[in-house]
Amino acid sequence: MPPRVLLIGDSIRMGYAPGVRERLMGRAEIAEIPQNGGDSANLLAKLPAWLGYVADDPPVVAYVNCGLHDIKRAYGSDARQVGLLEYGPNVRSILAMLVEQMGGAVVWAATTPVVYERHHARKGFDRFDADVLEYNSAASAIASELDVAVHDLYRAVSDGGVVDCVGEDGVHMTDRGNTLLADHVAKRLHDYV
């Protein structure tokens, strides 16, 4: 039986997961939480139940991302859906729970870029790339403190070409973006499977 990998995260994870499954076929079994993880408060609240789904066959690695929902702002507002002062402790608790309960490795994936103009034109709220960078920095520092590996998907998309990888809504990936992310995630997971 191949080793098991657990993918947890938001709709970006849902976009690249099929490609990761395809690339690791025969090498790893991919388990994923069927729901969108949403913001860090939601992910933290639901994580114990989600980990219960894989308790009978613990994964060798959990690959997790969370941040795009946290940075949502109502138009004209400075308040984010989950403020940075709450986000940091949420990320710390999520990572600590994964490390403690899984017994395997944990990889934190940095949040991918936002194209403000596209997003603002099509969504009923704002997201700013500056917030992505701030939240990524906070999460990376926490992961480092906990000896959790960080995989920089922000840089992967930036190097791959944000304009071509991020779709019309300014946040979700195009087919090219999902392919690029699946390649990067599968390659990173080769370290564990």
Rosetta blueprint (number, residue, H / E / L):
1 M L
2 P L
3 P L
4 R E
5 V E
6 L E
7 L E
8 I E
9 G L
10 D L
11 S H
12 I H
13 R H
14 M H
15 G H
16 Y H
17 A H
18 P H
19 G H
20 V H
21 R H
22 E H
23 R H
24 L L
25 M L
26 G L
27 R L
28 A L
29 E E
30 I E
31 A E
32 E E
33 I L
34 P L
35 Q L
36 N L
37 G L
38 G L
39 D L
40 S H
41 A H
42 N H
43 L H
44 L H
45 A H
46 K H
47 L H
48 P H
49 A H
50 W H
51 L H
52 G H
53 Y H
54 V L
55 A L
56 D L
57 D L
58 P L
59 P L
60 V L
61 V E
62 A E
63 Y E
64 V E
65 N L
66 C L
67 G L
68 L L
69 H L
70 D L
71 I L
72 K L
73 R E
74 A L
75 Y L
76 G L
77 S L
78 D L
79 A L
80 R E
81 Q L
82 V L
83 G L
84 L H
85 L H
86 E H
87 Y H
88 G H
89 P H
90 N H
91 V H
92 R H
93 S H
94 I H
95 L H
96 A H
97 M H
98 L H
99 V H
100 E H
101 Q H
102 M H
103 G L
104 G L
105 A E
106 V E
107 V E
108 W E
109 A E
110 A L
111 T L
112 T L
113 P L
114 V L
115 V L
116 Y H
117 E H
118 R H
119 H H
120 H H
121 A H
122 R H
123 K L
124 G L
125 F L
126 D E
127 R L
128 F L
129 D H
130 A H
131 D H
132 V H
133 L H
134 E H
135 Y H
136 N H
137 S H
138 A H
139 A H
140 S H
141 A H
142 I H
143 A H
144 S H
145 E H
146 L L
147 D L
148 V L
149 A E
150 V E
151 H E
152 D L
153 L H
154 Y H
155 R H
156 A H
157 V H
158 S H
159 D H
160 G H
161 G L
162 V H
163 V H
164 D H
165 C H
166 V E
167 G L
168 E L
169 D L
170 G L
171 V L
172 H L
173 M E
174 T L
175 D H
176 R H
177 G H
178 N H
179 T H
180 L H
181 L H
182 A H
183 D H
184 H H
185 V H
186 A H
187 K H
188 R H
189 L H
190 H L
191 D L
192 Y L
193 V L
